[in-house]
């Protein structure tokens, strides 16, 4: 049975961070002929306005009409926010997997009626752990207060 995955990328082809995320998915999924992928690029680094997202919603409504996916992947915050905002217009009961979020609000998910559909991988910066590790790895590292 074919599994269909829709990936909505916040950015554009050529944006290294999301290209690396997509490459990782492609490396895994392309080895499984029972999985098909469709990638939509939002281009949110270059275009970011309510008007643009309203047009994008209309375009996706047309593109995704009568399609059912087994999983929707949101790559980074713009795609996640877009999916949360327009989920009920574009989809029925497909689960969403997000990646690249630094913050996640369970109340927002509950308010949108998506409690049982959202899963993800949080991005957490370990600054407090990194600084002592740097000092240990580079013991002669000096602080520069002349900035």
C-alpha positions as CSV (number, residue, x, y, z in Angstrom):
1,X,0.0,0.0,0.0
2,X,1.4,3.4,-1.0
3,X,1.8,6.0,1.7
4,X,1.6,9.6,0.6
5,X,3.6,12.3,2.5
6,X,3.1,16.0,1.9
7,X,6.0,18.2,3.0
8,X,5.5,21.9,3.3
9,X,8.8,23.7,3.5
10,X,8.8,27.2,5.0
11,X,11.6,28.3,2.7
12,X,12.9,27.9,-0.9
13,X,15.1,25.5,-2.7
14,X,18.7,26.6,-1.9
15,X,18.1,27.6,1.7
16,X,20.7,25.3,3.3
17,X,19.0,24.5,6.6
18,X,15.7,23.3,5.1
19,X,17.5,21.7,2.1
20,X,19.5,19.6,4.7
21,X,16.3,18.6,6.4
22,X,14.7,17.6,3.1
23,X,17.8,15.7,2.0
24,X,17.6,13.6,5.2
25,X,14.0,12.8,4.5
26,X,14.6,12.0,0.9
27,X,17.6,9.7,1.7
28,X,15.2,7.7,3.9
29,X,12.0,7.8,2.0
30,X,13.5,7.2,-1.5
31,X,14.7,3.8,-0.3
32,X,11.0,2.9,0.3
33,X,9.1,2.5,-3.0
34,X,5.9,2.3,-1.0
35,X,6.3,6.0,0.1
36,X,5.7,9.0,-2.2
37,X,6.5,12.6,-1.4
38,X,5.2,15.9,-2.6
39,X,7.2,19.0,-1.5
40,X,5.6,22.5,-1.5
41,X,7.9,25.5,-1.0
42,X,6.4,28.5,0.8
43,X,9.3,30.9,0.1
44,X,8.7,32.7,3.4
45,X,12.3,34.1,3.7
46,X,11.6,36.2,0.6
47,X,7.8,36.8,0.8
48,X,6.1,37.1,4.2
49,X,2.7,38.9,4.4
50,X,-0.9,38.1,5.3
51,X,-1.8,38.8,1.7
52,X,0.8,36.3,0.4
53,X,-0.4,33.6,2.8
54,X,-4.0,34.1,1.8
55,X,-3.0,33.6,-1.9
56,X,-0.9,30.6,-0.9
57,X,-3.9,29.1,0.9
58,X,-6.0,29.5,-2.3
59,X,-3.2,27.9,-4.4
60,X,-2.8,25.0,-2.0
61,X,-6.6,24.5,-1.9
62,X,-6.5,24.1,-5.6
63,X,-3.3,21.9,-5.6
64,X,-4.5,19.6,-2.8
65,X,-8.1,19.3,-3.8
66,X,-9.3,15.7,-3.6
67,X,-5.9,14.5,-2.3
68,X,-5.5,12.6,0.9
69,X,-2.1,12.2,2.6
70,X,-1.0,9.8,5.3
71,X,1.3,12.4,6.8
72,X,2.0,16.2,6.5
73,X,5.4,17.4,7.5
74,X,5.9,21.1,8.4
75,X,9.5,22.2,8.0
76,X,10.1,25.1,10.3
77,X,7.8,27.8,11.9
78,X,6.2,29.4,8.9
79,X,5.0,26.1,7.5
80,X,3.8,25.0,11.0
81,X,1.9,28.3,11.6
82,X,0.4,28.1,8.1
83,X,-0.8,24.6,8.7
84,X,-2.3,25.3,12.1
85,X,-4.1,28.4,10.7
86,X,-5.6,26.7,7.6
87,X,-5.7,23.0,8.5
88,X,-9.4,22.7,8.5
89,X,-9.7,24.4,5.1
90,X,-7.1,22.2,3.5
91,X,-7.2,18.9,5.2
92,X,-9.4,16.4,7.0
93,X,-7.7,14.2,9.6
94,X,-4.1,13.9,8.4
95,X,-1.5,14.0,11.2
96,X,1.1,16.8,11.1
97,X,4.8,16.2,12.0
98,X,6.8,19.4,12.6
99,X,10.5,20.1,12.8
100,X,12.4,23.2,13.6
101,X,10.2,24.8,16.2
102,X,11.7,26.4,19.2
103,X,8.4,27.0,20.9
104,X,5.2,24.9,21.1
105,X,1.9,26.0,22.6
106,X,-0.5,23.2,23.5
107,X,-3.3,25.7,24.2
108,X,-3.1,26.9,20.5
109,X,-3.4,23.3,19.3
110,X,-6.4,22.7,21.6
111,X,-8.1,25.9,20.5
112,X,-7.8,24.8,16.8
113,X,-9.1,21.3,17.6
114,X,-5.9,19.6,16.6
115,X,-5.0,17.9,19.9
116,X,-4.7,14.4,18.4
117,X,-3.0,15.4,15.1
118,X,0.2,17.3,16.0
119,X,3.6,15.6,16.6
120,X,7.1,17.0,16.3
121,X,10.7,17.5,17.0
122,X,11.6,20.6,19.0
123,X,14.7,22.6,18.3
124,X,16.4,23.5,21.5
125,X,19.5,25.5,21.9
126,X,21.8,24.2,24.6
127,X,23.6,27.5,25.3
128,X,24.0,26.8,29.0
129,X,25.6,23.4,28.3
130,X,27.7,24.6,25.4
131,X,29.7,27.4,27.1
132,X,31.2,25.2,29.8
133,X,31.9,22.5,27.2
134,X,33.7,25.1,25.1
135,X,35.8,26.2,28.1
136,X,36.7,22.6,28.8
137,X,37.6,21.9,25.1
138,X,39.6,25.1,24.7
139,X,41.0,25.9,28.1
140,X,43.1,28.8,26.9
141,X,40.1,30.6,25.4
142,X,40.0,34.1,26.8
143,X,37.0,36.5,27.1
144,X,37.3,39.7,25.1
145,X,35.7,42.6,26.8
146,X,36.7,45.2,24.1
147,X,33.6,45.0,22.0
